[in-house]
Amino acid sequence: MSLKLAGRRRGRAILSPALILTIALLTVTMPAPAGTAAPATGGSPVSAPGGRRPVSWTARTMGTYVRVTLATDDSSAAESDAVRALGVFRRVDSLMTNWTTTSEVARLNREAISAGTRVHPEVGTVLDASLRLWRESDGAYDITVEPLVRAWGFLGGPRRVPGDEEIRAALARVGAQRMHYDSASRWLRFEEPGVRIDLGGIAKGYAVDVAAESLATHGVNHALIDLSGNMVARGAPPGAGGWRIGIRDPRDRIPFVARLTLSGGAISTSGQYEQFVAHDGRSYGHILDPRTGRPADGLISVTVLAPTALECDGWDTPLFVLGPVAARRKARELERLDAILIQPGTGRVDTMWVESTLRDRVVLEPAARAFIHVIYF
């Protein structure tokens, strides 16, 4: 998969109760990267008659911030549920990051050559999902894209525009057909040296799902988990039918171009403005097409709604890579997900393609009407 690399760092996140930095009402929101979905709220916080209110716990993890918001009448009692959910992200990061030499993914990249090596069960789950996405997306999603990401400097730096020969050399090591994974034995083997995997484009979604499962297991029925725009919603905050989610303006003209309500399931967004390379007056986005070795072009934002965050996180970037026409066709084929695509216009007006299944759910912001034209597909 062409990867989302926003805000990654070189160290491993350390998560402890001391790093649970914020206990605040949901109406106090943190900034999110341009082009991502984010909680969208306004007005005064609402409490239920029994005192239930949204309370948030926030921590730095996986190169960004995670916020766990629970609707509760006892924030002290709810804290253990939030801390337990936040702990999921430390574990997943320690397994799946490419920014350390001690993670499970780093070990696999060293040891999966020749005879191969056994895979940790959680990493195996994500590998299975990644290979399904590779097949279903016609190669637009590919976790072996790591050599290309390094060539462009989005992993390890410095960011730059590689030459044609360097891109060709990286492409010679890219392609999920060069890796073999047996899910029954959890055995991974790379066909040749130089093949490497990067789960950065799907690990966040997996972590959000596991954290949501932790909350559900402990009886938490009303919660929103937000990891840099990768979200799972359960139930609703007090006095509302669901959690209000904003689709951020990928051009940063206004905070949100549209809003919707989510009371179950997941949502995420992929955009090109989180990281880029500026060269000769042109910006090259960080979302790379693993088939060409170059940044994807044709869309500036893709939002996906699906039952799980893993599906959302997995599909938002390959839809971006596929471009406006093929992405609409693929979204219609995949009944389990719904998509919102923003295509840049030739003038001031961009086109927001909204899947018809979302016609009654997505509301365009009044301020966006001057520069967003909505078409249902």
C-alpha distance (Angstrom), angle and dihedral (degrees) to the residues before:
residue distance angle dihedral
M1 . . .
S2 3.76 . .
L3 3.74 100.2 .
K4 3.77 140.1 -118.7
L5 3.77 105.3 -140.3
A6 3.79 102.5 165.8
G7 3.73 115.3 154.6
R8 3.80 99.4 -9.5
R9 3.79 118.7 159.7
R10 3.80 138.6 -162.6
G11 3.77 99.5 -112.5
R12 3.76 133.1 69.2
A13 3.79 116.2 -103.7
I14 3.80 113.5 -110.9
L15 3.77 111.7 -151.5
S16 3.79 123.0 -168.0
P17 3.80 135.5 140.3
A18 3.81 87.3 -91.4
L19 3.80 89.2 63.8
I20 3.77 94.0 53.4
L21 3.76 87.4 105.8
T22 3.76 106.7 175.9
I23 3.78 136.5 42.4
A24 3.77 103.4 179.2
L25 3.76 143.8 137.4
L26 3.79 115.6 -88.5
T27 3.80 90.0 -112.4
V28 3.81 87.4 73.1
T29 3.82 101.1 75.8
M30 3.79 131.3 -176.8
P31 3.80 121.4 -130.5
A32 3.79 114.7 -93.9
P33 3.80 127.6 -157.6
A34 3.77 115.7 -88.1
G35 3.77 112.3 -89.3
T36 3.78 97.4 28.7
A37 3.74 131.9 114.1
A38 3.80 113.5 -110.7
P39 3.79 139.5 175.8
A40 3.78 106.7 -81.1
T41 3.77 115.6 -159.9
G42 3.74 137.9 153.3
G43 3.76 142.1 179.0
S44 3.78 125.5 27.1
P45 3.80 123.2 -26.8
V46 3.78 114.6 -97.7
S47 3.79 123.6 -137.9
A48 3.77 126.3 -163.7
P49 3.81 118.7 -119.4
G50 3.80 89.7 -97.9
G51 3.80 91.5 53.2
R52 3.79 98.1 -98.6
R53 3.79 111.3 157.1
P54 3.82 138.4 161.6
V55 3.81 112.6 -91.7
S56 3.81 123.1 -178.2
W57 3.80 133.9 -150.8
T58 3.80 115.0 -165.0
A59 3.81 132.3 -168.6
R60 3.77 140.1 167.7
T61 3.81 111.6 -110.4
M62 3.82 142.5 140.1
G63 3.80 90.6 20.3
T64 3.79 94.1 -57.9
Y65 3.82 140.8 45.8
V66 3.77 129.7 -70.2
R67 3.78 123.2 -159.6
V68 3.79 123.6 -165.4
T69 3.81 111.9 -166.2
L70 3.79 119.3 -170.0
A71 3.80 127.0 -174.1
T72 3.79 101.4 -134.3
D73 3.79 143.2 147.3
D74 3.82 91.6 -147.0
S75 3.80 115.3 47.1
S76 3.81 92.6 -179.3
A77 3.79 92.5 56.1
A78 3.82 91.7 43.8
E79 3.79 93.6 51.8
S80 3.80 94.4 83.2
D81 3.82 90.0 56.0
A82 3.80 91.0 49.9
V83 3.82 93.7 46.2
R84 3.81 90.4 49.3
A85 3.81 90.8 51.2
L86 3.79 92.2 47.2
G87 3.79 89.7 52.2
V88 3.80 89.0 64.3
F89 3.79 90.6 68.6
R90 3.81 93.8 54.5
R91 3.80 90.3 52.4
V92 3.80 95.6 46.8
D93 3.80 91.3 46.0
S94 3.81 91.5 51.2
L95 3.81 88.9 53.6
M96 3.79 102.7 40.2
T97 3.79 110.7 28.6
N98 3.80 121.1 115.6
W99 3.79 92.1 -160.1
T100 3.81 96.6 81.9
T101 3.77 135.1 50.4
T102 3.81 92.5 -136.1
S103 3.80 101.7 62.8
E104 3.79 124.0 105.4
V105 3.81 90.1 -113.7
A106 3.82 90.8 52.8
R107 3.82 88.9 51.5
L108 3.79 91.8 49.6
N109 3.79 90.9 50.6
R110 3.80 88.7 55.1
E111 3.80 99.9 40.9
A112 3.82 108.5 31.2
I113 3.80 92.9 83.2
S114 3.82 119.4 109.0
A115 3.82 108.9 -13.3
G116 3.79 94.2 17.3
T117 3.80 133.7 -142.4
R118 3.80 142.3 -107.3
V119 3.81 118.6 -94.4
H120 3.80 130.1 -135.3
P121 3.85 109.3 -106.4
E122 3.82 95.3 -116.7
V123 3.78 92.6 47.7
G124 3.79 87.8 47.4
T125 3.80 90.3 56.6
V126 3.80 90.4 54.1
L127 3.82 92.2 45.2
D128 3.81 90.2 54.2
A129 3.81 91.0 50.4
S130 3.81 91.5 45.6
L131 3.79 93.5 53.2
R132 3.81 91.2 48.9
L133 3.80 89.3 52.2
W134 3.79 91.3 48.6
R135 3.79 90.4 55.2
E136 3.80 96.0 41.9
S137 3.82 94.0 45.8
D138 3.81 93.8 50.7
G139 3.79 90.6 -118.4
A140 3.81 97.3 -49.0
Y141 3.81 86.6 117.8
D142 3.79 115.1 53.2
I143 3.81 127.2 156.6
T144 3.82 91.1 -160.8
V145 3.83 88.8 71.6
E146 3.82 89.3 100.7
P147 3.86 95.4 106.5
L148 3.81 89.2 55.8
V149 3.79 92.4 48.1
R150 3.81 88.9 53.8
A151 3.82 91.7 46.3
W152 3.80 89.8 57.5
G153 3.81 91.4 44.9
F154 3.81 96.3 -118.4
L155 3.81 88.3 122.2
G156 3.80 115.2 43.8
G157 3.83 93.6 -6.3
P158 2.93 163.3 -160.6
R159 3.80 96.4 159.4
R160 3.78 112.6 -128.4
V161 3.79 144.0 141.6
P162 3.82 107.8 -97.4
G163 3.77 121.8 -143.7
D164 3.79 123.9 -105.8
E165 3.81 92.9 -102.1
E166 3.79 92.4 51.5
I167 3.82 90.7 49.5
R168 3.80 90.6 50.4
A169 3.81 90.7 49.8
A170 3.81 91.3 50.9
L171 3.80 92.2 46.4
A172 3.81 89.1 55.7
R173 3.83 86.9 67.6
V174 3.81 96.4 42.4
G175 3.79 125.9 90.9
A176 3.79 131.6 89.2
Q177 3.81 88.4 -128.0
R178 3.82 85.0 74.1
M179 3.80 91.7 64.9
H180 3.79 127.5 64.2
Y181 3.78 121.8 -158.5
D182 3.79 125.0 -179.6
S183 3.80 108.5 -160.9
A184 3.81 94.3 -164.7
S185 3.80 94.3 58.8
R186 3.82 94.4 23.6
W187 3.79 89.0 -130.0
L188 3.82 120.7 155.0
R189 3.79 125.9 -166.6
F190 3.80 131.8 175.3
E191 3.79 117.4 -148.8
E192 3.79 95.4 -139.7
P193 3.81 143.4 7.0
G194 3.78 116.2 -82.9
V195 3.81 96.0 39.6
R196 3.80 108.1 125.0
I197 3.80 135.1 169.5
D198 3.79 130.9 -137.4
L199 3.81 119.7 -168.2
G200 3.79 94.3 -175.3
G201 3.79 92.4 112.3
I202 3.81 94.8 58.2
A203 3.82 109.3 19.0
K204 3.79 93.5 83.9
G205 3.79 91.5 57.3
Y206 3.79 91.4 48.2
A207 3.81 91.3 50.6
V208 3.81 92.2 50.1
D209 3.82 90.5 52.0
V210 3.81 92.9 50.0
A211 3.80 91.5 47.7
A212 3.81 89.5 50.5
E213 3.81 89.8 50.5
S214 3.80 88.8 52.8
L215 3.79 90.8 54.9
A216 3.80 92.6 46.5
T217 3.81 91.8 49.4
H218 3.80 89.5 56.1
G219 3.79 94.6 48.4
V220 3.81 100.4 -100.3
N221 3.80 105.7 150.5
H222 3.81 102.4 170.0
A223 3.80 115.9 52.0
L224 3.79 145.1 123.1
I225 3.81 121.3 -151.9
D226 3.81 115.0 -164.4
L227 3.80 122.0 -176.1
S228 3.80 105.2 176.4
G229 3.80 92.1 -46.4
N230 3.82 96.7 -37.0
M231 3.80 100.5 116.7
V232 3.77 143.4 177.6
A233 3.80 119.9 -168.6
R234 3.79 128.0 -158.2
G235 3.78 122.4 -175.4
A236 3.79 116.5 -36.3
P237 3.79 143.0 -78.1
P238 3.82 116.4 -98.1
G239 3.79 115.4 -69.0
A240 3.82 94.6 10.6
G241 3.77 138.1 95.7
G242 3.79 92.6 -132.2
W243 3.78 145.6 -29.1
R244 3.81 113.4 -58.4
I245 3.80 110.6 -128.8
G246 3.79 125.3 -168.0
I247 3.81 124.8 -148.9
R248 3.79 103.9 -140.8
D249 3.77 121.9 -129.9
P250 3.83 105.9 -107.9
R251 3.81 89.4 -150.4
D252 3.83 94.3 49.4
R253 3.80 94.3 -126.5
I254 3.80 90.9 131.9
P255 3.82 131.1 -1.0
F256 3.84 96.6 -105.5
V257 3.78 132.9 14.8
A258 3.81 94.5 -168.1
R259 3.80 142.2 2.7
L260 3.76 137.6 -150.5
T261 3.80 138.4 176.4
L262 3.80 121.6 -114.0
S263 3.80 122.8 -168.9
G264 3.80 98.6 160.3
G265 3.78 137.2 10.1
A266 3.78 130.0 31.4
I267 3.79 143.6 -72.4
S268 3.80 136.8 -168.1
T269 3.80 139.6 165.9
S270 3.79 134.7 -146.8
G271 3.81 121.9 -157.8
Q272 3.79 138.5 166.5
Y273 3.80 98.8 -128.2
E274 3.80 99.3 75.0
Q275 3.82 92.6 81.3
F276 3.77 131.4 0.2
V277 3.80 144.6 157.9
A278 3.80 118.2 -121.2
H279 3.80 113.1 -150.3
D280 3.82 131.7 159.8
G281 3.80 92.0 -13.1
R282 3.79 94.4 -50.4
S283 3.81 131.4 105.0
Y284 3.80 119.2 -137.9
G285 3.80 113.1 -160.5
H286 3.80 125.0 -135.8
I287 3.82 95.9 -120.4
L288 3.79 102.9 98.4
D289 3.77 127.3 -164.2
P290 3.83 103.7 -129.6
R291 3.80 89.9 -154.5
T292 3.82 95.9 58.7
G293 3.80 102.9 21.3
R294 3.80 91.6 -128.0
P295 3.81 134.6 103.4
A296 3.79 115.2 -78.9
D297 3.78 115.8 -107.9
G298 3.79 135.7 -167.0
L299 3.82 103.0 59.2
I300 3.80 133.6 56.3
S301 3.81 99.3 -165.3
V302 3.80 139.0 16.0
T303 3.80 123.9 -172.0
V304 3.79 121.3 -169.9
L305 3.81 129.5 -166.6
A306 3.80 118.1 -165.0
P307 3.81 140.8 145.5
T308 3.82 92.2 -93.1
A309 3.79 136.1 35.9
L310 3.81 89.7 -131.3
E311 3.81 89.9 62.0
C312 3.80 91.8 45.6
D313 3.79 94.4 47.3
G314 3.77 90.5 42.9
W315 3.80 96.7 50.0
D316 3.80 105.5 36.9
T317 3.81 94.4 74.7
P318 3.84 100.3 43.2
L319 3.80 88.6 49.5
F320 3.80 86.3 53.1
V321 3.81 89.8 50.4
L322 3.80 93.0 48.4
G323 3.81 92.1 59.1
P324 3.81 131.0 -137.0
V325 3.80 100.7 -55.3
A326 3.81 101.2 39.3
A327 3.82 91.5 39.4
R328 3.81 91.7 56.5
R329 3.79 90.4 48.6
K330 3.81 92.2 48.7
A331 3.82 93.1 45.8
R332 3.80 90.4 53.7
E333 3.82 90.0 50.3
L334 3.81 92.6 53.1
E335 3.79 104.9 70.2
R336 3.80 93.0 -178.6
L337 3.81 93.5 66.4
D338 3.81 139.1 49.3
A339 3.80 125.0 -152.6
I340 3.80 141.7 -154.1
L341 3.82 114.8 -165.0
I342 3.81 126.1 -171.1
Q343 3.80 114.6 -156.3
P344 3.81 120.0 -168.7
G345 3.77 115.7 -115.4
T346 3.78 128.4 -139.2
G347 3.79 90.8 -117.9
R348 3.78 132.5 22.2
V349 3.80 94.3 -55.2
D350 3.81 122.1 86.1
T351 3.81 124.1 -166.0
M352 3.79 120.9 -121.7
W353 3.79 110.2 -158.5
V354 3.81 108.0 -157.6
E355 3.78 120.5 -170.9
S356 3.80 108.7 -118.3
T357 3.81 91.2 -122.2
L358 3.81 86.8 69.3
R359 3.81 96.3 48.7
D360 3.82 94.0 111.9
R361 3.81 95.7 38.7
V362 3.81 107.1 49.7
V363 3.81 115.6 75.0
L364 3.80 119.2 -168.9
E365 3.80 114.1 -134.7
P366 3.82 112.3 -113.4
A367 3.81 90.5 -126.3
A368 3.82 90.2 55.0
R369 3.78 95.5 57.8
A370 3.79 91.8 87.1
F371 3.81 94.1 61.1
I372 3.84 107.4 18.7
H373 3.81 121.8 74.7
V374 3.82 112.4 -167.0
I375 3.81 121.3 -145.8
Y376 3.82 122.3 176.7
F377 3.79 119.2 -142.5
